[in-house]
Every structure is written in C-alpha cells, then in structure tokens.
Amino acid sequence: MKNIKFVVKVNRGGTRAPQYVQRVDSIPIHMTTNRKLAQVMGRFTAEDAIKSLQNSRCIPELESVQVSA
C-alpha cells in the first residue's frame, strides 16, 4: 500500500535552483537543493511550513510523493 506524503518546494525566482525544506524543527527552516534530502511530511505539517515561509521573495508549493507503507 502506498501513502501520499508531501515535500515543500521553494522557488526564489531568477536562475536559482529550487530548494526543498530539509528540517522544520528550528527557526529558520533549513533548506536543501537535493530533493532526496527533503523532509517527507504530512499535509498539515507541510501547509504549516508553507505559511511560515511565505514572503515577497519566495514561492512555496506542495509536491506530492508516494511512499511505501
């Protein structure tokens, strides 16, 4: 059985590579450009991370990931 989890992808505009949320347990949130190191989380945790990242310079979005149960 597969579950759907989420990673938070952040685009900061320009030619920069997209970044992913690596850790949410500290302030500021740690980011990584390696998608494999991104934290896989539930929808509500991902939405909370998006709310804390929203500002004028970055565009956070949810990306779904299928994981084995």
PQR file of N, CA, C, O and H, with PARSE charges and radii, in Angstrom:
ATOM      1  N   MET A   1       0.835  -1.178   0.000 -0.4000 1.5000
ATOM      2  CA  MET A   1       0.000   0.000   0.000 -0.0000 2.0000
ATOM      3  C   MET A   1       0.884   1.246   0.000  0.5500 1.7000
ATOM      4  O   MET A   1       1.906   1.294   0.684 -0.5500 1.4000
ATOM      5  N   LYS A   2       0.483   2.233  -0.762 -0.4000 1.5000
ATOM      6  CA  LYS A   2       1.255   3.472  -0.851 -0.0000 2.0000
ATOM      7  C   LYS A   2       0.489   4.610  -0.202  0.5500 1.7000
ATOM      8  O   LYS A   2      -0.727   4.730  -0.356 -0.5500 1.4000
ATOM      9  H   LYS A   2      -0.348   2.193  -1.317  0.4000 1.0000
ATOM     10  N   ASN A   3       1.211   5.432   0.517 -0.4000 1.5000
ATOM     11  CA  ASN A   3       0.647   6.634   1.127 -0.0000 2.0000
ATOM     12  C   ASN A   3       1.165   7.841   0.372  0.5500 1.7000
ATOM     13  O   ASN A   3       2.251   7.807  -0.208 -0.5500 1.4000
ATOM     14  H   ASN A   3       2.198   5.334   0.642  0.4000 1.0000
ATOM     15  N   ILE A   4       0.383   8.908   0.384 -0.4000 1.5000
ATOM     16  CA  ILE A   4       0.830  10.153  -0.242 -0.0000 2.0000
ATOM     17  C   ILE A   4       1.305  11.085   0.860  0.5500 1.7000
ATOM     18  O   ILE A   4       0.555  11.412   1.779 -0.5500 1.4000
ATOM     19  H   ILE A   4      -0.499   8.936   0.855  0.4000 1.0000
ATOM     20  N   LYS A   5       2.546  11.504   0.759 -0.4000 1.5000
ATOM     21  CA  LYS A   5       3.143  12.476   1.663 -0.0000 2.0000
ATOM     22  C   LYS A   5       3.544  13.678   0.815  0.5500 1.7000
ATOM     23  O   LYS A   5       3.339  13.683  -0.398 -0.5500 1.4000
ATOM     24  H   LYS A   5       3.156  11.238   0.013  0.4000 1.0000
ATOM     25  N   PHE A   6       4.108  14.683   1.447 -0.4000 1.5000
ATOM     26  CA  PHE A   6       4.428  15.918   0.731 -0.0000 2.0000
ATOM     27  C   PHE A   6       5.813  16.419   1.084  0.5500 1.7000
ATOM     28  O   PHE A   6       6.311  16.201   2.188 -0.5500 1.4000
ATOM     29  H   PHE A   6       4.274  14.679   2.433  0.4000 1.0000
ATOM     30  N   VAL A   7       6.424  17.091   0.126 -0.4000 1.5000
ATOM     31  CA  VAL A   7       7.625  17.886   0.361 -0.0000 2.0000
ATOM     32  C   VAL A   7       7.277  19.314  -0.030  0.5500 1.7000
ATOM     33  O   VAL A   7       6.397  19.539  -0.860 -0.5500 1.4000
ATOM     34  H   VAL A   7       6.020  17.267  -0.771  0.4000 1.0000
ATOM     35  N   VAL A   8       7.961  20.267   0.562 -0.4000 1.5000
ATOM     36  CA  VAL A   8       7.716  21.672   0.263 -0.0000 2.0000
ATOM     37  C   VAL A   8       8.841  22.172  -0.632  0.5500 1.7000
ATOM     38  O   VAL A   8      10.008  22.182  -0.241 -0.5500 1.4000
ATOM     39  H   VAL A   8       8.676  20.085   1.237  0.4000 1.0000
ATOM     40  N   LYS A   9       8.470  22.585  -1.841 -0.4000 1.5000
ATOM     41  CA  LYS A   9       9.418  23.119  -2.821 -0.0000 2.0000
ATOM     42  C   LYS A   9       9.325  24.636  -2.779  0.5500 1.7000
ATOM     43  O   LYS A   9       8.229  25.195  -2.751 -0.5500 1.4000
ATOM     44  H   LYS A   9       7.522  22.577  -2.159  0.4000 1.0000
ATOM     45  N   VAL A  10      10.474  25.302  -2.776 -0.4000 1.5000
ATOM     46  CA  VAL A  10      10.512  26.764  -2.681 -0.0000 2.0000
ATOM     47  C   VAL A  10      11.279  27.323  -3.874  0.5500 1.7000
ATOM     48  O   VAL A  10      12.445  26.992  -4.084 -0.5500 1.4000
ATOM     49  H   VAL A  10      11.365  24.848  -2.799  0.4000 1.0000
ATOM     50  N   ASN A  11      10.621  28.164  -4.645 -0.4000 1.5000
ATOM     51  CA  ASN A  11      11.272  28.878  -5.746 -0.0000 2.0000
ATOM     52  C   ASN A  11      11.532  30.302  -5.293  0.5500 1.7000
ATOM     53  O   ASN A  11      10.628  30.994  -4.827 -0.5500 1.4000
ATOM     54  H   ASN A  11       9.673  28.433  -4.475  0.4000 1.0000
ATOM     55  N   ARG A  12      12.757  30.723  -5.433 -0.4000 1.5000
ATOM     56  CA  ARG A  12      13.109  32.086  -5.038 -0.0000 2.0000
ATOM     57  C   ARG A  12      13.268  33.010  -6.232  0.5500 1.7000
ATOM     58  O   ARG A  12      13.730  34.141  -6.081 -0.5500 1.4000
ATOM     59  H   ARG A  12      13.492  30.161  -5.812  0.4000 1.0000
ATOM     60  N   GLY A  13      12.892  32.548  -7.412 -0.4000 1.5000
ATOM     61  CA  GLY A  13      12.944  33.384  -8.603 -0.0000 2.0000
ATOM     62  C   GLY A  13      14.326  33.426  -9.214  0.5500 1.7000
ATOM     63  O   GLY A  13      15.306  32.993  -8.608 -0.5500 1.4000
ATOM     64  H   GLY A  13      12.517  31.629  -7.535  0.4000 1.0000
ATOM     65  N   GLY A  14      14.390  33.952 -10.419 -0.4000 1.5000
ATOM     66  CA  GLY A  14      15.674  34.054 -11.102 -0.0000 2.0000
ATOM     67  C   GLY A  14      16.159  32.704 -11.583  0.5500 1.7000
ATOM     68  O   GLY A  14      15.364  31.818 -11.896 -0.5500 1.4000
ATOM     69  H   GLY A  14      13.594  34.303 -10.911  0.4000 1.0000
ATOM     70  N   THR A  15      17.466  32.555 -11.639 -0.4000 1.5000
ATOM     71  CA  THR A  15      18.065  31.330 -12.158 -0.0000 2.0000
ATOM     72  C   THR A  15      18.462  30.353 -11.059  0.5500 1.7000
ATOM     73  O   THR A  15      19.075  29.325 -11.345 -0.5500 1.4000
ATOM     74  H   THR A  15      18.113  33.275 -11.385  0.4000 1.0000
ATOM     75  N   ARG A  16      18.129  30.649  -9.825 -0.4000 1.5000
ATOM     76  CA  ARG A  16      18.461  29.755  -8.724 -0.0000 2.0000
ATOM     77  C   ARG A  16      17.717  28.435  -8.852  0.5500 1.7000
ATOM     78  O   ARG A  16      16.586  28.390  -9.338 -0.5500 1.4000
ATOM     79  H   ARG A  16      17.630  31.484  -9.592  0.4000 1.0000
ATOM     80  N   ALA A  17      18.361  27.365  -8.413 -0.4000 1.5000
ATOM     81  CA  ALA A  17      17.714  26.055  -8.388 -0.0000 2.0000
ATOM     82  C   ALA A  17      16.652  26.047  -7.294  0.5500 1.7000
ATOM     83  O   ALA A  17      16.819  26.709  -6.270 -0.5500 1.4000
ATOM     84  H   ALA A  17      19.279  27.401  -8.018  0.4000 1.0000
ATOM     85  N   PRO A  18      15.569  25.313  -7.493 -0.5600 1.5000
ATOM     86  CA  PRO A  18      14.561  25.244  -6.434  0.2800 2.0000
ATOM     87  C   PRO A  18      15.139  24.578  -5.189  0.5500 1.7000
ATOM     88  O   PRO A  18      16.016  23.720  -5.285 -0.5500 1.4000
ATOM     89  N   GLN A  19      14.647  24.975  -4.036 -0.4000 1.5000
ATOM     90  CA  GLN A  19      15.089  24.401  -2.774 -0.0000 2.0000
ATOM     91  C   GLN A  19      13.929  23.667  -2.129  0.5500 1.7000
ATOM     92  O   GLN A  19      12.764  23.937  -2.422 -0.5500 1.4000
ATOM     93  H   GLN A  19      13.934  25.672  -3.958  0.4000 1.0000
ATOM     94  N   TYR A  20      14.259  22.742  -1.254 -0.4000 1.5000
ATOM     95  CA  TYR A  20      13.256  21.949  -0.544 -0.0000 2.0000
ATOM     96  C   TYR A  20      13.491  22.083   0.952  0.5500 1.7000
ATOM     97  O   TYR A  20      14.621  22.288   1.394 -0.5500 1.4000
ATOM     98  H   TYR A  20      15.206  22.522  -1.017  0.4000 1.0000
ATOM     99  N   VAL A  21      12.423  21.966   1.726 -0.4000 1.5000
ATOM    100  CA  VAL A  21      12.529  22.043   3.171 -0.0000 2.0000
ATOM    101  C   VAL A  21      13.202  20.772   3.676  0.5500 1.7000
ATOM    102  O   VAL A  21      12.747  19.661   3.402 -0.5500 1.4000
ATOM    103  H   VAL A  21      11.505  21.800   1.366  0.4000 1.0000
ATOM    104  N   GLN A  22      14.298  20.954   4.421 -0.4000 1.5000
ATOM    105  CA  GLN A  22      15.023  19.813   4.961 -0.0000 2.0000
ATOM    106  C   GLN A  22      14.653  19.557   6.417  0.5500 1.7000
ATOM    107  O   GLN A  22      14.510  18.405   6.825 -0.5500 1.4000
ATOM    108  H   GLN A  22      14.667  21.856   4.643  0.4000 1.0000
ATOM    109  N   ARG A  23      14.497  20.628   7.210 -0.4000 1.5000
ATOM    110  CA  ARG A  23      14.103  20.486   8.613 -0.0000 2.0000
ATOM    111  C   ARG A  23      13.178  21.617   8.990  0.5500 1.7000
ATOM    112  O   ARG A  23      13.400  22.761   8.596 -0.5500 1.4000
ATOM    113  H   ARG A  23      14.613  21.565   6.878  0.4000 1.0000
ATOM    114  N   VAL A  24      12.129  21.307   9.758 -0.4000 1.5000
ATOM    115  CA  VAL A  24      11.192  22.338  10.196 -0.0000 2.0000
ATOM    116  C   VAL A  24      11.217  22.539  11.703  0.5500 1.7000
ATOM    117  O   VAL A  24      10.451  23.347  12.228 -0.5500 1.4000
ATOM    118  H   VAL A  24      11.949  20.377  10.078  0.4000 1.0000
ATOM    119  N   ASP A  25      12.079  21.821  12.406 -0.4000 1.5000
ATOM    120  CA  ASP A  25      12.069  21.886  13.862 -0.0000 2.0000
ATOM    121  C   ASP A  25      12.830  23.072  14.433  0.5500 1.7000
ATOM    122  O   ASP A  25      12.888  23.242  15.651 -0.5500 1.4000
ATOM    123  H   ASP A  25      12.701  21.164  11.979  0.4000 1.0000
ATOM    124  N   SER A  26      13.407  23.882  13.580 -0.4000 1.5000
ATOM    125  CA  SER A  26      14.130  25.050  14.086 -0.0000 2.0000
ATOM    126  C   SER A  26      13.786  26.286  13.264  0.5500 1.7000
ATOM    127  O   SER A  26      13.233  26.188  12.168 -0.5500 1.4000
ATOM    128  H   SER A  26      13.360  23.744  12.591  0.4000 1.0000
ATOM    129  N   ILE A  27      14.113  27.422  13.800 -0.4000 1.5000
ATOM    130  CA  ILE A  27      13.886  28.685  13.109 -0.0000 2.0000
ATOM    131  C   ILE A  27      15.243  29.272  12.800  0.5500 1.7000
ATOM    132  O   ILE A  27      16.006  29.419  13.754 -0.5500 1.4000
ATOM    133  H   ILE A  27      14.562  27.501  14.691  0.4000 1.0000
ATOM    134  N   PRO A  28      15.633  29.615  11.630 -0.5600 1.5000
ATOM    135  CA  PRO A  28      14.857  29.495  10.403  0.2800 2.0000
ATOM    136  C   PRO A  28      14.823  28.054   9.910  0.5500 1.7000
ATOM    137  O   PRO A  28      15.639  27.227  10.316 -0.5500 1.4000
ATOM    138  N   ILE A  29      13.880  27.771   9.041 -0.4000 1.5000
ATOM    139  CA  ILE A  29      13.738  26.434   8.471 -0.0000 2.0000
ATOM    140  C   ILE A  29      14.950  26.143   7.593  0.5500 1.7000
ATOM    141  O   ILE A  29      15.364  26.983   6.795 -0.5500 1.4000
ATOM    142  H   ILE A  29      13.217  28.443   8.712  0.4000 1.0000
ATOM    143  N   HIS A  30      15.514  24.948   7.744 -0.4000 1.5000
ATOM    144  CA  HIS A  30      16.680  24.554   6.945 -0.0000 2.0000
ATOM    145  C   HIS A  30      16.231  24.098   5.568  0.5500 1.7000
ATOM    146  O   HIS A  30      15.251  23.364   5.436 -0.5500 1.4000
ATOM    147  H   HIS A  30      15.178  24.265   8.393  0.4000 1.0000
ATOM    148  N   MET A  31      16.965  24.544   4.527 -0.4000 1.5000
ATOM    149  CA  MET A  31      16.626  24.230   3.140 -0.0000 2.0000
ATOM    150  C   MET A  31      17.758  23.436   2.503  0.5500 1.7000
ATOM    151  O   MET A  31      18.900  23.491   2.960 -0.5500 1.4000
ATOM    152  H   MET A  31      17.761  25.139   4.635  0.4000 1.0000
ATOM    153  N   THR A  32      17.431  22.692   1.436 -0.4000 1.5000
ATOM    154  CA  THR A  32      18.411  21.960   0.656 -0.0000 2.0000
ATOM    155  C   THR A  32      18.000  21.974  -0.812  0.5500 1.7000
ATOM    156  O   THR A  32      16.813  22.060  -1.124 -0.5500 1.4000
ATOM    157  H   THR A  32      16.504  22.648   1.065  0.4000 1.0000
ATOM    158  N   THR A  33      18.968  21.890  -1.704 -0.4000 1.5000
ATOM    159  CA  THR A  33      18.646  21.798  -3.126 -0.0000 2.0000
ATOM    160  C   THR A  33      18.514  20.343  -3.572  0.5500 1.7000
ATOM    161  O   THR A  33      18.082  20.079  -4.694 -0.5500 1.4000
ATOM    162  H   THR A  33      19.932  21.821  -1.450  0.4000 1.0000
ATOM    163  N   ASN A  34      18.877  19.405  -2.713 -0.4000 1.5000
ATOM    164  CA  ASN A  34      18.789  17.979  -3.017 -0.0000 2.0000
ATOM    165  C   ASN A  34      17.422  17.453  -2.597  0.5500 1.7000
ATOM    166  O   ASN A  34      17.115  17.399  -1.406 -0.5500 1.4000
ATOM    167  H   ASN A  34      19.228  19.619  -1.801  0.4000 1.0000
ATOM    168  N   ARG A  35      16.602  17.066  -3.570 -0.4000 1.5000
ATOM    169  CA  ARG A  35      15.235  16.610  -3.271 -0.0000 2.0000
ATOM    170  C   ARG A  35      15.222  15.350  -2.418  0.5500 1.7000
ATOM    171  O   ARG A  35      14.284  15.131  -1.651 -0.5500 1.4000
ATOM    172  H   ARG A  35      16.852  17.110  -4.537  0.4000 1.0000
ATOM    173  N   LYS A  36      16.265  14.512  -2.546 -0.4000 1.5000
ATOM    174  CA  LYS A  36      16.333  13.282  -1.756 -0.0000 2.0000
ATOM    175  C   LYS A  36      16.509  13.570  -0.270  0.5500 1.7000
ATOM    176  O   LYS A  36      16.150  12.743   0.568 -0.5500 1.4000
ATOM    177  H   LYS A  36      17.026  14.690  -3.169  0.4000 1.0000
ATOM    178  N   LEU A  37      17.055  14.726   0.064 -0.4000 1.5000
ATOM    179  CA  LEU A  37      17.240  15.104   1.462 -0.0000 2.0000
ATOM    180  C   LEU A  37      16.041  15.863   2.030  0.5500 1.7000
ATOM    181  O   LEU A  37      16.009  16.187   3.217 -0.5500 1.4000
ATOM    182  H   LEU A  37      17.347  15.399  -0.616  0.4000 1.0000
ATOM    183  N   ALA A  38      15.068  16.141   1.186 -0.4000 1.5000
ATOM    184  CA  ALA A  38      13.890  16.891   1.638 -0.0000 2.0000
ATOM    185  C   ALA A  38      13.094  16.070   2.639  0.5500 1.7000
ATOM    186  O   ALA A  38      13.021  14.845   2.542 -0.5500 1.4000
ATOM    187  H   ALA A  38      15.093  15.878   0.221  0.4000 1.0000
ATOM    188  N   GLN A  39      12.506  16.757   3.590 -0.4000 1.5000
ATOM    189  CA  GLN A  39      11.699  16.095   4.599 -0.0000 2.0000
ATOM    190  C   GLN A  39      10.346  15.728   4.017  0.5500 1.7000
ATOM    191  O   GLN A  39       9.646  16.575   3.462 -0.5500 1.4000
ATOM    192  H   GLN A  39      12.565  17.752   3.668  0.4000 1.0000
ATOM    193  N   VAL A  40       9.983  14.463   4.146 -0.4000 1.5000
ATOM    194  CA  VAL A  40       8.675  13.987   3.712 -0.0000 2.0000
ATOM    195  C   VAL A  40       7.745  14.134   4.901  0.5500 1.7000
ATOM    196  O   VAL A  40       8.031  13.620   5.982 -0.5500 1.4000
ATOM    197  H   VAL A  40      10.551  13.774   4.597  0.4000 1.0000
ATOM    198  N   MET A  41       6.643  14.826   4.713 -0.4000 1.5000
ATOM    199  CA  MET A  41       5.758  15.145   5.848 -0.0000 2.0000
ATOM    200  C   MET A  41       4.301  15.037   5.451  0.5500 1.7000
ATOM    201  O   MET A  41       3.969  14.933   4.270 -0.5500 1.4000
ATOM    202  H   MET A  41       6.411  15.244   3.834  0.4000 1.0000
ATOM    203  N   GLY A  42       3.454  15.063   6.433 -0.4000 1.5000
ATOM    204  CA  GLY A  42       2.023  15.054   6.195 -0.0000 2.0000
ATOM    205  C   GLY A  42       1.546  16.396   5.665  0.5500 1.7000
ATOM    206  O   GLY A  42       2.267  17.392   5.718 -0.5500 1.4000
ATOM    207  H   GLY A  42       3.725  15.148   7.392  0.4000 1.0000
ATOM    208  N   ARG A  43       0.341  16.409   5.162 -0.4000 1.5000
ATOM    209  CA  ARG A  43      -0.191  17.621   4.535 -0.0000 2.0000
ATOM    210  C   ARG A  43      -0.274  18.804   5.494  0.5500 1.7000
ATOM    211  O   ARG A  43       0.077  19.924   5.123 -0.5500 1.4000
ATOM    212  H   ARG A  43      -0.245  15.600   5.119  0.4000 1.0000
ATOM    213  N   PHE A  44      -0.737  18.570   6.727 -0.4000 1.5000
ATOM    214  CA  PHE A  44      -0.897  19.687   7.665 -0.0000 2.0000
ATOM    215  C   PHE A  44       0.460  20.269   8.072  0.5500 1.7000
ATOM    216  O   PHE A  44       0.590  21.487   8.197 -0.5500 1.4000
ATOM    217  H   PHE A  44      -1.022  17.660   7.028  0.4000 1.0000
ATOM    218  N   THR A  45       1.459  19.429   8.279 -0.4000 1.5000
ATOM    219  CA  THR A  45       2.801  19.927   8.602 -0.0000 2.0000
ATOM    220  C   THR A  45       3.373  20.708   7.433  0.5500 1.7000
ATOM    221  O   THR A  45       3.987  21.758   7.626 -0.5500 1.4000
ATOM    222  H   THR A  45       1.354  18.440   8.177  0.4000 1.0000
ATOM    223  N   ALA A  46       3.173  20.199   6.212 -0.4000 1.5000
ATOM    224  CA  ALA A  46       3.664  20.897   5.018 -0.0000 2.0000
ATOM    225  C   ALA A  46       2.981  22.243   4.855  0.5500 1.7000
ATOM    226  O   ALA A  46       3.633  23.229   4.509 -0.5500 1.4000
ATOM    227  H   ALA A  46       2.675  19.346   6.056  0.4000 1.0000
ATOM    228  N   GLU A  47       1.681  22.300   5.098 -0.4000 1.5000
ATOM    229  CA  GLU A  47       0.969  23.576   4.991 -0.0000 2.0000
ATOM    230  C   GLU A  47       1.450  24.569   6.035  0.5500 1.7000
ATOM    231  O   GLU A  47       1.528  25.766   5.757 -0.5500 1.4000
ATOM    232  H   GLU A  47       1.152  21.499   5.379  0.4000 1.0000
ATOM    233  N   ASP A  48       1.777  24.090   7.241 -0.4000 1.5000
ATOM    234  CA  ASP A  48       2.329  24.977   8.269 -0.0000 2.0000
ATOM    235  C   ASP A  48       3.691  25.516   7.847  0.5500 1.7000
ATOM    236  O   ASP A  48       3.993  26.686   8.081 -0.5500 1.4000
ATOM    237  H   ASP A  48       1.713  23.117   7.467  0.4000 1.0000
ATOM    238  N   ALA A  49       4.519  24.669   7.223 -0.4000 1.5000
ATOM    239  CA  ALA A  49       5.829  25.118   6.740 -0.0000 2.0000
ATOM    240  C   ALA A  49       5.661  26.177   5.660  0.5500 1.7000
ATOM    241  O   ALA A  49       6.407  27.155   5.626 -0.5500 1.4000
ATOM    242  H   ALA A  49       4.274  23.718   7.032  0.4000 1.0000
ATOM    243  N   ILE A  50       4.685  25.988   4.777 -0.4000 1.5000
ATOM    244  CA  ILE A  50       4.419  26.971   3.721 -0.0000 2.0000
ATOM    245  C   ILE A  50       4.006  28.306   4.317  0.5500 1.7000
ATOM    246  O   ILE A  50       4.465  29.356   3.868 -0.5500 1.4000
ATOM    247  H   ILE A  50       4.079  25.193   4.804  0.4000 1.0000
ATOM    248  N   LYS A  51       3.143  28.273   5.325 -0.4000 1.5000
ATOM    249  CA  LYS A  51       2.702  29.525   5.957 -0.0000 2.0000
ATOM    250  C   LYS A  51       3.874  30.276   6.573  0.5500 1.7000
ATOM    251  O   LYS A  51       3.924  31.504   6.509 -0.5500 1.4000
ATOM    252  H   LYS A  51       2.770  27.420   5.690  0.4000 1.0000
ATOM    253  N   SER A  52       4.815  29.553   7.168 -0.4000 1.5000
ATOM    254  CA  SER A  52       5.945  30.231   7.795 -0.0000 2.0000
ATOM    255  C   SER A  52       6.964  30.732   6.773  0.5500 1.7000
ATOM    256  O   SER A  52       7.765  31.613   7.087 -0.5500 1.4000
ATOM    257  H   SER A  52       4.774  28.555   7.220  0.4000 1.0000
ATOM    258  N   LEU A  53       6.948  30.181   5.545 -0.4000 1.5000
ATOM    259  CA  LEU A  53       7.901  30.597   4.510 -0.0000 2.0000
ATOM    260  C   LEU A  53       7.387  31.700   3.605  0.5500 1.7000
ATOM    261  O   LEU A  53       8.176  32.313   2.886 -0.5500 1.4000
ATOM    262  H   LEU A  53       6.298  29.465   5.290  0.4000 1.0000
ATOM    263  N   GLN A  54       6.103  31.970   3.618 -0.4000 1.5000
ATOM    264  CA  GLN A  54       5.548  32.937   2.668 -0.0000 2.0000
ATOM    265  C   GLN A  54       6.066  34.339   2.948  0.5500 1.7000
ATOM    266  O   GLN A  54       5.892  34.887   4.037 -0.5500 1.4000
ATOM    267  H   GLN A  54       5.462  31.472   4.203  0.4000 1.0000
ATOM    268  N   ASN A  55       6.704  34.896   1.940 -0.4000 1.5000
ATOM    269  CA  ASN A  55       7.114  36.292   1.961 -0.0000 2.0000
ATOM    270  C   ASN A  55       7.190  36.772   0.524  0.5500 1.7000
ATOM    271  O   ASN A  55       6.820  36.041  -0.395 -0.5500 1.4000
ATOM    272  H   ASN A  55       6.845  34.451   1.056  0.4000 1.0000
ATOM    273  N   SER A  56       7.653  37.962   0.324 -0.4000 1.5000
ATOM    274  CA  SER A  56       7.639  38.527  -1.025 -0.0000 2.0000
ATOM    275  C   SER A  56       8.700  37.938  -1.950  0.5500 1.7000
ATOM    276  O   SER A  56       8.612  38.115  -3.165 -0.5500 1.4000
ATOM    277  H   SER A  56       7.954  38.556   1.071  0.4000 1.0000
ATOM    278  N   ARG A  57       9.705  37.237  -1.406 -0.4000 1.5000
ATOM    279  CA  ARG A  57      10.799  36.768  -2.245 -0.0000 2.0000
ATOM    280  C   ARG A  57      10.764  35.279  -2.570  0.5500 1.7000
ATOM    281  O   ARG A  57      11.584  34.823  -3.367 -0.5500 1.4000
ATOM    282  H   ARG A  57       9.777  37.093  -0.419  0.4000 1.0000
ATOM    283  N   CYS A  58       9.865  34.511  -1.999 -0.4000 1.5000
ATOM    284  CA  CYS A  58       9.851  33.086  -2.312 -0.0000 2.0000
ATOM    285  C   CYS A  58       8.425  32.590  -2.532  0.5500 1.7000
ATOM    286  O   CYS A  58       7.461  33.136  -1.996 -0.5500 1.4000
ATOM    287  H   CYS A  58       9.198  34.881  -1.351  0.4000 1.0000
ATOM    288  N   ILE A  59       8.328  31.543  -3.334 -0.4000 1.5000
ATOM    289  CA  ILE A  59       7.032  30.966  -3.666 -0.0000 2.0000
ATOM    290  C   ILE A  59       7.047  29.493  -3.254  0.5500 1.7000
ATOM    291  O   ILE A  59       7.540  28.655  -4.008 -0.5500 1.4000
ATOM    292  H   ILE A  59       9.111  31.099  -3.770  0.4000 1.0000
ATOM    293  N   PRO A  60       6.517  29.161  -2.071 -0.5600 1.5000
ATOM    294  CA  PRO A  60       6.479  27.762  -1.645  0.2800 2.0000
ATOM    295  C   PRO A  60       5.294  27.027  -2.263  0.5500 1.7000
ATOM    296  O   PRO A  60       4.235  27.617  -2.475 -0.5500 1.4000
ATOM    297  N   GLU A  61       5.477  25.735  -2.552 -0.4000 1.5000
ATOM    298  CA  GLU A  61       4.397  24.927  -3.089 -0.0000 2.0000
ATOM    299  C   GLU A  61       4.555  23.490  -2.615  0.5500 1.7000
ATOM    300  O   GLU A  61       5.661  23.046  -2.305 -0.5500 1.4000
ATOM    301  H   GLU A  61       6.338  25.257  -2.380  0.4000 1.0000
ATOM    302  N   LEU A  62       3.441  22.768  -2.561 -0.4000 1.5000
ATOM    303  CA  LEU A  62       3.445  21.359  -2.157 -0.0000 2.0000
ATOM    304  C   LEU A  62       3.752  20.474  -3.351  0.5500 1.7000
ATOM    305  O   LEU A  62       3.255  20.714  -4.451 -0.5500 1.4000
ATOM    306  H   LEU A  62       2.543  23.128  -2.813  0.4000 1.0000
ATOM    307  N   GLU A  63       4.566  19.454  -3.140 -0.4000 1.5000
ATOM    308  CA  GLU A  63       4.793  18.417  -4.141 -0.0000 2.0000
ATOM    309  C   GLU A  63       4.455  17.086  -3.484  0.5500 1.7000
ATOM    310  O   GLU A  63       4.967  16.777  -2.408 -0.5500 1.4000
ATOM    311  H   GLU A  63       4.970  19.259  -2.246  0.4000 1.0000
ATOM    312  N   SER A  64       3.602  16.302  -4.121 -0.4000 1.5000
ATOM    313  CA  SER A  64       3.227  15.023  -3.534 -0.0000 2.0000
ATOM    314  C   SER A  64       4.280  13.969  -3.851  0.5500 1.7000
ATOM    315  O   SER A  64       4.909  13.990  -4.908 -0.5500 1.4000
ATOM    316  H   SER A  64       3.186  16.554  -4.995  0.4000 1.0000
ATOM    317  N   VAL A  65       4.454  13.044  -2.905 -0.4000 1.5000
ATOM    318  CA  VAL A  65       5.423  11.957  -3.019 -0.0000 2.0000
ATOM    319  C   VAL A  65       4.735  10.686  -2.545  0.5500 1.7000
ATOM    320  O   VAL A  65       4.117  10.679  -1.481 -0.5500 1.4000
ATOM    321  H   VAL A  65       3.943  13.027  -2.046  0.4000 1.0000
ATOM    322  N   GLN A  66       4.834   9.608  -3.323 -0.4000 1.5000
ATOM    323  CA  GLN A  66       4.270   8.341  -2.882 -0.0000 2.0000
ATOM    324  C   GLN A  66       5.315   7.571  -2.112  0.5500 1.7000
ATOM    325  O   GLN A  66       6.432   7.384  -2.594 -0.5500 1.4000
ATOM    326  H   GLN A  66       5.336   9.613  -4.187  0.4000 1.0000
ATOM    327  N   VAL A  67       4.963   7.115  -0.908 -0.4000 1.5000
ATOM    328  CA  VAL A  67       5.866   6.341  -0.073 -0.0000 2.0000
ATOM    329  C   VAL A  67       5.210   5.018   0.261  0.5500 1.7000
ATOM    330  O   VAL A  67       3.986   4.923   0.348 -0.5500 1.4000
ATOM    331  H   VAL A  67       4.055   7.267  -0.517  0.4000 1.0000
ATOM    332  N   SER A  68       6.029   4.001   0.446 -0.4000 1.5000
ATOM    333  CA  SER A  68       5.505   2.692   0.820 -0.0000 2.0000
ATOM    334  C   SER A  68       5.118   2.699   2.286  0.5500 1.7000
ATOM    335  O   SER A  68       5.790   3.310   3.117 -0.5500 1.4000
ATOM    336  H   SER A  68       7.023   4.079   0.375  0.4000 1.0000
ATOM    337  N   ALA A  69       4.031   2.017   2.592 -0.4000 1.5000
ATOM    338  CA  ALA A  69       3.551   1.995   3.974 -0.0000 2.0000
ATOM    339  C   ALA A  69       4.251   0.947   4.787  0.5500 1.7000
ATOM    340  O   ALA A  69       3.966   0.794   5.975 -0.5500 1.4000
ATOM    341  H   ALA A  69       3.485   1.521   1.916  0.4000 1.0000
TER
END
